[in-house]
């Protein structure tokens, strides 16, 4: 009888141990799988930048040349809407604020650009199509941009097709700037170094000159993440422009600088 009781006790303990394993209290049970964090529907960025020049696809708009005397304030805001399936909606605005001329808009606001469009990401490729309205000097310049970018983690090449579809300035025509570039970057902790390089060609009359090679640029930007949402950046870019294609630039070779803060949300 004693042996029978001992056998029953062993069986009972074994059954309890088996029940605990089934109930998930065994140390060998897999950890519960947490659902991935939800992607926010709206994200955005606010940039507050000081620039030595206003350069529009190689054109030195204010004719600063190699002067750094009169910095420009260029705030911008962009919102991105996650539409699902790799598709995103985009709206944004950029302002040029300075005292280089009497403003047709008000105070020192010389230009206000607005844009809207879509981007689609598949693998390492991103395709972005934007319509832009550049408002300055009591007129509006109409732009359609198509950008194809490949994020390979090293060179990060891109192709930009910058099309002007409407303008009302004598000597400047509708047309296309084709820009090829790379933007290698490297991050060390909170510090990121980016080395953008590009080369471009114009159609006839786009910048008031002929067609062909228009500019080449190369630069360096350092960005430091102050916090999760705020970063500070400083950079310089050198331009070489073709005076037969962009005849309005005072200097064919000039260097620009920029610095400011970006808030991501």
N, C-alpha and C positions, 0 to 999 in steps of 0.2 A: 504493500500500500504506500509506504513512504517513497519507494522508487517511482510509483505512478504519479504521486503529487509533484515530485521533482520534475518529471517529464512534462507534465501539464504546465508548470511554471515556466520552463524553458520555452515551450511553444507560445505561451502568452506573451512573454517578453519579445520573442521574434516577431509576433504579429504586430505588437505595438511599434517596434522599430520599422517594420515595413509600412505601416500606416503613416508614420512621421515622414518617411521618405516620399510617399505619394503626396502628402499634404504640402510638400515643398519646404519643410523645415530642415532637411538634410543639408549639411555644408556643401555637398556635391551638386545641389540643385542649381540650374542656370539662373543668373541674375535677371531680374525683370527688365524687359526691353523698353526704354523710354522713347516716346515718339519724338521725331526730329522737331526742332523749334519751327514755328510757323513763319513763313516769309511775309514781312509786312507788305500791305498793298501799296503804300506810298512811302518812298524814300526821297531824299533830296540833299542838296548841298547849297550852301551860301558862301560865296567867296568875296573877300574884301581885299583888293589888290592895288598896289601902287606900281605903275609902269613908267619907264623913261620914254617909251615910244608907243604909238598906235600903229601897228603893222598889220595890213590886210593883204594876205597872200603876196608878200614881198613889197607892197606899196607902203612907203613911209608917209602915212596920211598927213601928219602935221609938219612934215619936212624938218624933223629935228636933226637929221644927219648924225654926226658924231657928238652932238651936244646932249648934256644930261641936266640942263638948267631948270626945266619946267615939268615936274612929274605929273602924271595923269592918275586920277582915281577911277578905277574900273570895277564897280561891284557887279556881281552876277548871282542869279538864283535859278536853280533847275530842280524840277520835280519829276520823278520817274514812277510810273504806275505799273505794277506787276499784273499783267492781264492773263498770265498762265501759259503753259506750253512753250516757254522761252520768248514770248511776245511781251513787249513793254511799250507803254505810251510815254511820251516825253513832252514837257512844256518848259520854257525857260525865258529868261531875259538877261541882257547885258547892257550896261550904261557906260558912256564916256563922259566924264565930268572934269572940266578944266576951264581956264579963262583965256584960252588961245584965240577966241573969237566971240562976237556977240551971239548969244544963243538964240536960235529960232524956236526953242522949246520952252526955256525958262531957266532963270538963275544961271548956273554954269553947266547945265546939262546940254551937251553938244549932240549926243546921239543916243537913241534908245533902240535896241534890237530886241525882237521877240521871235520865238520859234516854237514849232510844234511838229511832232512826227512820231515815228515808230522805230523800234529796234527789235531785231530777232536774233537770238543766240542759239547756235547749234554746235555742239562740241566746243572747240576752241575758237570758232568763228563768230563774229558779231557783225550783222548788217544793219546799218542805221540810215534811215531816210528822213530828212528834215526839210520843211518849208520855213524860210526865214524872211522877216520884213525888217529892213534896216532903215530907220527913220532919222533923217538929219537934213539940215539946210532946206527945210520946208518941202522935202520930197521923200519918197520911199523907194528904196532899192529892193527888188524882189529876188530871192535866192532859193535854189533847190540844191541840197547837198546829198550825196550818196557816199557813205564811208563803209569800206570793208576792212575789218581789223582781224588779225590772227594773233591770239595770245599764246605764244609758244613758251613763255617763261624766260626767254632770253632776248631775241631781237625784237619781238612784238611788231612785225611789219604791218603797214596799212596802206590802202589806196583811197584817196579822197578825190571825188569828182565834184568840183565846186562850180555850179552853173548859175550864171546871172540871167534871169528871164525877164527883167524889166528894170530900166534905169532912165533918168531924165537929166543927164549931165552931158553937155556938148563934148565930143571927143572921146567918150567912153561908150563902148558898145556892149550889147548882150554877147554872151559867149561862155567859154569853159576854161577853168584852170584844172589841170590834172596834176595831182601831187602824190608822190611816192615817198614813204618815210619809214623809219624804224625808231623805236623808243626803248632801248635796253635799260633795264633797271636792276638794282641790287639793294637788298634791305639788310641792315644790321640792327636788330632790336627795334628801336623806335625811329631810326634814321633810314631814309630811303634816298638813293642816288639814281637819277634818271638822266640819260644822255640821248636826247632826241636829235635826229638828223633827217633832212628831207630835201627833195629836189622837185621842181615844178616847171610846167610849160603852159603857155597861154595860147588861146586862139587870137586872131588878129583883132586889135582894137580894144581888148578887154581892159588893159591898163593905159590906154591911150597911145600905144605904140604898135609894133608889128607882132608877129606870131613867133612861137618857138620857145626856147629855154628862157625862163623868166627869173628864177631865183634858186639859190641853194642856201640852206641854213643848218647850223649846228649849235648845240647848246648844252648846258649843264644845269640841273635843278636839284637842290637839296631840300628834302621835306622832313620835318621832325614832328612826330605825333605827341602833342602836349598831353592829350587825354584820348579816351576812346573816340570822341567825336570832334576834337579840335586839333588842327595841325597848322604848323607854320612853315612857309617855304620861301626860299630865296634862289634866284637863278639869273643866268645871263645867256643870251643867244646872239650869235653873229650871223649876219646876212651878207651874201654877195648877190647883187642884182644886175640884170642885163639892161643897160640904159636904152637900148633900141626897142625893148619890149615894155619896160617901165621907165619912161623918160622923165617922170615928175620927181623922182628921188634926187635930193641934192648931192648925195654920196652913193656911189655904187657899193661900197663896203662900209658897214656900220655895225655897231654893237649895241644891244639893248639890255636892260636890266629890269627885274621885277621882284617884288616881295609882298607878302601879305599872309592873311589867315584864311583858312577854310573850315567851315563848320558842317559836318555831315550829320544827317538826322533821318 
